[in-house]
Amino acid sequence: MARDGYTGRGGGSRRGANGRSDRYGDGRPEARGGRSRAQGAGRTGGRGGYRASGSAYGSGRYGGGSGSGNGGSGRTPGRGRGIAPRVDLLHSDMDHENIPRRTVVAGFLGAGVLAAVGQLLDYQVVNAQTYRDRADERRVSSQTLFAKRGTIYDRNGNVIAQSVECENVYANPRLVEDVDKAAKALVTVLGMDEADAREKLTRDKTFVYLKRQVNEDLATELAGYELKGIEFEPSIMRVYPYGNLASQILGVVNIDNEGISGLEAQYNDILTGTNGYLVRERARDGSFIAGGAYEKVEAEDGADLVLTLDMDIQQAAEEALAEAVEGAHAVSGSVIVTDPRSGEILACCSCPTYDQTDLSNASSSDMNLRVVTDSYEPGSVFKTLVSGMALDLGLVTPDTEFAVPAQIKVGDDMVGDADDRDYGLTMTLREIMRRSSNTGMVMVGEKIGADRFAEYLDTYQITGDSGIDFPGENQGTIRARKDYDGSSLGSMSFGQGIAVAPIRVARAVGSIANGGIMTTPHFVQAKGGERVDWSGDEVRTIGAEAAEQVTSMMVTVVDEGTGEDAQIDGYDVAGKTGTAQRATEEGGYAADIYMSSFLGFAPASDPEALCYVTLDGTPRGSNAACEPFVPIMSKALSVLGVARTR
């Protein structure tokens, strides 16, 4: 701090009358002419704290002794005590300050320079990209150019799902001049809620979507209103020319054109293209600057799919199934039609179904393709596979006789037949199949034995995935061999005690129709213009002779057995009925609630189509499923151009 009242060794003040500090050898200050700053009434002479007039020289330690002139006598501070000096950074003696003024000023300037340099480094080096992004957000508009999803065709080249151009309608609320007019137009043309429209139109933003995926006609109509601040951007939306036909197979896409169910999800990577973008510069108010920054990268469309479906057979299947579910008072139903020689799925559906263009009323269960996603006890349809095991092992022939009792013990329960007879019968294996005898088939299962039975379940791939190209396959409930109990073999022999997705049963029985060769069920025939080869997954389940013998017994079932209602004029049909009790959550089976099913293929001599019908929650037996089988299989044979065999 400045020491303005300093006392030198000579006892006098070091400051001269003119304010300069000159030194003689004796320490006396020199007054270099002119008036002393101490003169004049009431003024303080020098910085020593004394008041005097006339000569700047005074006596005493403080230089404050008596002085001549008109300023009166000088005042001397208390004896032995100095007056605390006052610091004035602007006018202090820079030569004798503890921290000179120039150092303080330089420090402030240096700190300012360092702060400026630090800020500059932050802007240009440390967070440069962040600041660029923020500037671009305010200055640059980036618009997505949506790629078209690949088109989906049926086996005949009919378009069943495609992407079409549409418009996303958005607003720059800061440019909207007439909110009332704009809101009214949005309500009239787009069907928006008025309150929602007004809220969006008055947001403090430069961009807000009003409605996405608006068809071209409506967008053109809205554009005719010439609303300031309402803009359009090109977009893509999925359309289905056949309406909700095959909706459970095709599935749906979300607002961003991503597949979320069905084949749209299964093949999303193939169907999805690569979006492009359009970058344009805009002013502070959000309007685009003519001649400003501009960059455009075109979108790349997705690859197309050709399915194995035939939409004529698909329509026949959906109509017949819906009628059967209603007529049989069933809770639900499902159908699958395949070519057992190749595994191609010609039709597949569940009832109830849904409309993929309006998901507001769709339940998740209605969106399920139950053939794949649900599992059931297959009931007597499973007897075809058990017969194939026994025949393939050489344990029996179709004419092998069994002394079949009225009831037989399975675990702790007694099992009987649907005819409720109280007497035994001698039956051949063919007769057991014709009558669909549970007690007789338990005896066949006992001949096979638990170990070999489990091995054939693996061979039929009942215990594994079917390989179908569809998401969400139900794994079912199949006991491992080590977990068999006293009732497992007997109950599974007639199709109970085991829960399987219908697709696996259809695939396994399809191997019987195909001479013992099991193919992989699939929906896609070609993708991206290249045909898909599914033959690599073919596997033999039973020998050709055993398969022919099972087929022969299945023809008997339709010609004169429980499947008589499945006969089709002009064709030999092989089939098997099934009636399974429905298990309850508490254990055991519900009374008078059944799974009614029928699986058949035709022509039996050279099968080209297989159809499996299931009706869940019916109060009736297997005949209920025969009724929809006939129109569905008849349509399939007609569409495929199969010649009559009878």
Secondary structure in CASP SS format (residue, H / E / C, confidence):
PFRMAT SS
TARGET T0000
AUTHOR 0000-0000-0000
METHOD secondary structure of the structure
MODEL  1
M C 1.00
A C 1.00
R C 1.00
D C 1.00
G C 1.00
Y C 1.00
T E 1.00
G C 1.00
R C 1.00
G C 1.00
G C 1.00
G C 1.00
S E 1.00
R C 1.00
R C 1.00
G C 1.00
A C 1.00
N C 1.00
G C 1.00
R C 1.00
S C 1.00
D C 1.00
R C 1.00
Y C 1.00
G C 1.00
D C 1.00
G C 1.00
R C 1.00
P C 1.00
E C 1.00
A C 1.00
R C 1.00
G C 1.00
G C 1.00
R C 1.00
S C 1.00
R C 1.00
A C 1.00
Q C 1.00
G C 1.00
A C 1.00
G C 1.00
R C 1.00
T E 1.00
G E 1.00
G C 1.00
R C 1.00
G C 1.00
G C 1.00
Y E 1.00
R E 1.00
A C 1.00
S C 1.00
G C 1.00
S C 1.00
A C 1.00
Y C 1.00
G C 1.00
S C 1.00
G C 1.00
R C 1.00
Y C 1.00
G C 1.00
G C 1.00
G C 1.00
S C 1.00
G C 1.00
S C 1.00
G C 1.00
N C 1.00
G C 1.00
G C 1.00
S C 1.00
G C 1.00
R C 1.00
T C 1.00
P C 1.00
G C 1.00
R C 1.00
G C 1.00
R C 1.00
G C 1.00
I C 1.00
A C 1.00
P C 1.00
R C 1.00
V C 1.00
D C 1.00
L C 1.00
L C 1.00
H C 1.00
S C 1.00
D C 1.00
M C 1.00
D C 1.00
H C 1.00
E C 1.00
N C 1.00
I C 1.00
P C 1.00
R H 1.00
R H 1.00
T H 1.00
V H 1.00
V H 1.00
A H 1.00
G H 1.00
F H 1.00
L H 1.00
G H 1.00
A H 1.00
G H 1.00
V H 1.00
L H 1.00
A H 1.00
A H 1.00
V H 1.00
G H 1.00
Q H 1.00
L H 1.00
L H 1.00
D H 1.00
Y H 1.00
Q H 1.00
V H 1.00
V H 1.00
N C 1.00
A H 1.00
Q H 1.00
T H 1.00
Y H 1.00
R H 1.00
D H 1.00
R H 1.00
A H 1.00
D H 1.00
E H 1.00
R H 1.00
R H 1.00
V E 1.00
S E 1.00
S E 1.00
Q E 1.00
T E 1.00
L E 1.00
F C 1.00
A C 1.00
K C 1.00
R C 1.00
G C 1.00
T C 1.00
I E 1.00
Y E 1.00
D C 1.00
R C 1.00
N C 1.00
G C 1.00
N C 1.00
V E 1.00
I E 1.00
A E 1.00
Q E 1.00
S E 1.00
V E 1.00
E E 1.00
C E 1.00
E E 1.00
N E 1.00
V E 1.00
Y E 1.00
A E 1.00
N C 1.00
P H 1.00
R H 1.00
L H 1.00
V C 1.00
E C 1.00
D C 1.00
V H 1.00
D H 1.00
K H 1.00
A H 1.00
A H 1.00
K H 1.00
A H 1.00
L H 1.00
V H 1.00
T H 1.00
V H 1.00
L H 1.00
G C 1.00
M C 1.00
D C 1.00
E H 1.00
A H 1.00
D H 1.00
A H 1.00
R H 1.00
E H 1.00
K H 1.00
L H 1.00
T C 1.00
R C 1.00
D C 1.00
K C 1.00
T C 1.00
F C 1.00
V E 1.00
Y E 1.00
L E 1.00
K E 1.00
R E 1.00
Q E 1.00
V E 1.00
N C 1.00
E H 1.00
D H 1.00
L H 1.00
A H 1.00
T H 1.00
E H 1.00
L H 1.00
A H 1.00
G C 1.00
Y C 1.00
E C 1.00
L C 1.00
K C 1.00
G C 1.00
I E 1.00
E E 1.00
F E 1.00
E E 1.00
P E 1.00
S E 1.00
I E 1.00
M E 1.00
R E 1.00
V E 1.00
Y C 1.00
P C 1.00
Y C 1.00
G C 1.00
N C 1.00
L C 1.00
A C 1.00
S H 1.00
Q H 1.00
I H 1.00
L H 1.00
G C 1.00
V C 1.00
V E 1.00
N C 1.00
I C 1.00
D C 1.00
N C 1.00
E C 1.00
G E 1.00
I C 1.00
S C 1.00
G H 1.00
L H 1.00
E H 1.00
A H 1.00
Q H 1.00
Y C 1.00
N H 1.00
D H 1.00
I H 1.00
L H 1.00
T C 1.00
G C 1.00
T E 1.00
N C 1.00
G E 1.00
Y E 1.00
L E 1.00
V E 1.00
R E 1.00
E E 1.00
R E 1.00
A C 1.00
R C 1.00
D C 1.00
G C 1.00
S C 1.00
F E 1.00
I C 1.00
A C 1.00
G C 1.00
G C 1.00
A C 1.00
Y E 1.00
E E 1.00
K E 1.00
V E 1.00
E C 1.00
A C 1.00
E E 1.00
D C 1.00
G C 1.00
A C 1.00
D C 1.00
L E 1.00
V E 1.00
L E 1.00
T C 1.00
L C 1.00
D C 1.00
M H 1.00
D H 1.00
I H 1.00
Q H 1.00
Q H 1.00
A H 1.00
A H 1.00
E H 1.00
E H 1.00
A H 1.00
L H 1.00
A H 1.00
E H 1.00
A H 1.00
V H 1.00
E H 1.00
G H 1.00
A C 1.00
H C 1.00
A C 1.00
V C 1.00
S E 1.00
G E 1.00
S E 1.00
V E 1.00
I E 1.00
V E 1.00
T E 1.00
D E 1.00
P C 1.00
R C 1.00
S C 1.00
G C 1.00
E E 1.00
I E 1.00
L E 1.00
A E 1.00
C E 1.00
C E 1.00
S E 1.00
C E 1.00
P C 1.00
T C 1.00
Y C 1.00
D C 1.00
Q C 1.00
T C 1.00
D C 1.00
L H 1.00
S H 1.00
N H 1.00
A C 1.00
S C 1.00
S H 1.00
S H 1.00
D H 1.00
M H 1.00
N C 1.00
L C 1.00
R H 1.00
V H 1.00
V H 1.00
T H 1.00
D C 1.00
S C 1.00
Y E 1.00
E C 1.00
P C 1.00
G H 1.00
S H 1.00
V H 1.00
F H 1.00
K H 1.00
T H 1.00
L H 1.00
V H 1.00
S H 1.00
G H 1.00
M H 1.00
A H 1.00
L H 1.00
D H 1.00
L C 1.00
G C 1.00
L C 1.00
V C 1.00
T C 1.00
P C 1.00
D C 1.00
T C 1.00
E E 1.00
F E 1.00
A E 1.00
V E 1.00
P C 1.00
A C 1.00
Q E 1.00
I E 1.00
K E 1.00
V E 1.00
G C 1.00
D C 1.00
D E 1.00
M E 1.00
V E 1.00
G E 1.00
D C 1.00
A C 1.00
D C 1.00
D C 1.00
R C 1.00
D C 1.00
Y C 1.00
G C 1.00
L E 1.00
T E 1.00
M E 1.00
T E 1.00
L H 1.00
R H 1.00
E H 1.00
I H 1.00
M H 1.00
R H 1.00
R H 1.00
S C 1.00
S C 1.00
N H 1.00
T H 1.00
G H 1.00
M H 1.00
V H 1.00
M H 1.00
V H 1.00
G H 1.00
E H 1.00
K H 1.00
I H 1.00
G C 1.00
A H 1.00
D H 1.00
R H 1.00
F H 1.00
A H 1.00
E H 1.00
Y H 1.00
L H 1.00
D H 1.00
T H 1.00
Y C 1.00
Q C 1.00
I C 1.00
T C 1.00
G C 1.00
D C 1.00
S C 1.00
G C 1.00
I C 1.00
D C 1.00
F C 1.00
P C 1.00
G C 1.00
E C 1.00
N C 1.00
Q C 1.00
G C 1.00
T E 1.00
I C 1.00
R C 1.00
A C 1.00
R H 1.00
K H 1.00
D H 1.00
Y C 1.00
D C 1.00
G C 1.00
S C 1.00
S H 1.00
L H 1.00
G H 1.00
S H 1.00
M H 1.00
S H 1.00
F C 1.00
G C 1.00
Q C 1.00
G C 1.00
I C 1.00
A E 1.00
V E 1.00
A C 1.00
P H 1.00
I H 1.00
R H 1.00
V H 1.00
A H 1.00
R H 1.00
A H 1.00
V H 1.00
G H 1.00
S H 1.00
I H 1.00
A H 1.00
N C 1.00
G C 1.00
G C 1.00
I E 1.00
M E 1.00
T C 1.00
T C 1.00
P C 1.00
H E 1.00
F C 1.00
V E 1.00
Q E 1.00
A E 1.00
K E 1.00
G C 1.00
G C 1.00
E E 1.00
R E 1.00
V C 1.00
D C 1.00
W C 1.00
S H 1.00
G H 1.00
D H 1.00
E C 1.00
V E 1.00
R E 1.00
T C 1.00
I C 1.00
G C 1.00
A H 1.00
E H 1.00
A H 1.00
A H 1.00
E H 1.00
Q H 1.00
V H 1.00
T H 1.00
S H 1.00
M H 1.00
M H 1.00
V H 1.00
T H 1.00
V H 1.00
V H 1.00
D H 1.00
E H 1.00
G C 1.00
T C 1.00
G C 1.00
E H 1.00
D H 1.00
A H 1.00
Q C 1.00
I C 1.00
D C 1.00
G C 1.00
Y C 1.00
D C 1.00
V C 1.00
A E 1.00
G E 1.00
K E 1.00
T E 1.00
G E 1.00
T E 1.00
A E 1.00
Q E 1.00
R E 1.00
A E 1.00
T C 1.00
E C 1.00
E C 1.00
G C 1.00
G C 1.00
Y E 1.00
A E 1.00
A E 1.00
D E 1.00
I E 1.00
Y E 1.00
M E 1.00
S E 1.00
S E 1.00
F E 1.00
L E 1.00
G E 1.00
F E 1.00
A E 1.00
P C 1.00
A C 1.00
S C 1.00
D C 1.00
P C 1.00
E C 1.00
A E 1.00
L E 1.00
C E 1.00
Y E 1.00
V E 1.00
T E 1.00
L E 1.00
D E 1.00
G E 1.00
T E 1.00
P C 1.00
R C 1.00
G C 1.00
S C 1.00
N H 1.00
A H 1.00
A H 1.00
C H 1.00
E H 1.00
P H 1.00
F H 1.00
V H 1.00
P H 1.00
I H 1.00
M H 1.00
S H 1.00
K H 1.00
A H 1.00
L H 1.00
S H 1.00
V H 1.00
L C 1.00
G C 1.00
V C 1.00
A C 1.00
R C 1.00
T C 1.00
R C 1.00
END
